[in-house]
C-alpha cells in the first residue's frame, strides 16, 4: 500500500491500471482488493452576484406590479414568456438575495414574496 502526499494524473492512472492500492493524504483512497475508490470532491464556492439577472428583475417586477401572491415555475414562465430554466435561475437568485421564498408542492415549485 502506497501512502502519498500528492499524485499526478498519470501516476494515478498507472496505479489504478496495475491495481496497486494507494492513499493520497486527505484526497483519495484506492483499495482494489475491497473494490473501493474514494475521491474528495468539493463544490466550488459561489460568489454572490452583484447584479441581478434580467430574468430575476422581470420575475420580481411581475410580483410587484402583477399583484400575484404566489406563482409556480410553469405559470411564471408562461406569463413572462421565458423558459422554465430561466425562471428557476431567476427564482434561485431572488431567494439567495432574500427577496423570494420558494416551497415545493408536489413536483411544482411555488414562489412567494
C-alpha positions in Angstrom: 0.0 0.0 0.0 1.4 3.4 -1.0 0.7 6.4 1.1 1.5 9.6 -0.7 1.1 13.4 -0.1 0.3 14.1 -3.8 -0.1 12.1 -7.0 -0.1 13.2 -10.7 -2.9 12.2 -13.0 -0.5 9.9 -14.9 0.8 8.2 -11.8 -2.8 7.7 -10.6 -3.8 6.1 -13.9 -0.8 3.8 -13.8 -1.5 2.7 -10.2 -5.2 2.0 -11.0 -4.3 0.1 -14.2 -1.9 -2.1 -12.3 -4.3 -2.4 -9.3 -1.8 -1.1 -6.8 -3.6 0.2 -3.7 -2.8 3.8 -2.6 -3.9 6.6 -0.4 -3.3 10.2 -1.2 -3.3 12.0 2.2 -6.8 13.5 2.7 -7.8 13.2 -1.0 -8.0 9.7 -2.5 -8.2 6.1 -1.4 -7.9 3.2 -3.9 -8.2 -0.3 -2.5 -8.8 -2.7 -5.4 -9.0 -5.8 -3.1 -12.1 -4.2 -1.5 -13.4 -2.6 -4.7 -13.1 0.8 -3.1 -12.1 4.1 -4.8 -13.0 7.2 -2.9 -12.1 10.7 -4.0 -12.7 14.1 -2.3 -14.9 16.4 -4.3 -15.7 19.9 -3.1 -18.3 22.1 -4.8 -17.0 25.4 -5.8 -17.9 28.3 -3.5 -20.4 30.5 -5.2 -19.8 34.2 -5.1 -22.9 36.3 -4.6 -23.9 38.2 -7.7 -23.7 41.9 -7.6 -26.1 42.4 -10.5 -29.5 40.9 -10.7 -30.2 38.7 -13.7 -32.6 40.3 -16.2 -34.9 37.3 -15.7 -34.8 37.9 -11.9 -35.7 41.5 -12.4 -38.6 40.5 -14.6 -39.8 38.0 -12.1 -39.6 40.4 -9.2 -41.3 43.2 -11.1 -44.0 40.7 -12.1 -44.7 40.0 -8.4 -44.7 43.7 -7.5 -46.8 45.1 -10.4 -48.7 42.0 -11.3 -50.2 41.6 -7.9 -49.6 37.8 -7.7 -49.3 36.3 -4.2 -47.8 33.0 -5.4 -46.6 31.7 -8.8 -45.5 28.3 -10.0 -42.5 27.9 -12.3 -44.6 27.0 -15.2 -47.1 29.9 -14.7 -44.2 32.4 -14.3 -42.6 31.1 -17.4 -45.8 31.4 -19.3 -46.6 34.9 -18.0 -43.1 36.2 -18.7 -42.5 34.3 -21.9 -39.3 32.8 -20.5 -38.1 29.2 -20.3 -38.7 27.3 -17.0 -34.9 27.0 -16.7 -34.6 30.8 -16.8 -37.3 31.1 -14.2 -35.5 28.6 -12.0 -32.3 30.5 -12.1 -34.1 33.8 -11.5 -36.0 32.4 -8.5 -32.8 30.9 -7.1 -31.1 34.3 -7.3 -34.0 36.1 -5.7 -34.2 33.5 -2.9 -30.4 33.9 -2.3 -31.0 37.7 -2.0 -33.8 37.1 0.5 -36.4 38.6 -1.9 -38.4 35.5 -2.6 -39.5 32.4 -0.8 -39.7 29.0 -2.6 -41.6 26.0 -1.4 -42.4 22.7 -3.0 -45.9 21.5 -3.7 -45.6 18.0 -5.1 -43.3 18.4 -8.1 -44.1 22.1 -8.5 -42.0 24.9 -7.0 -44.2 27.8 -5.8 -42.7 31.3 -5.4 -44.0 33.9 -3.0 -42.6 37.3 -1.8 
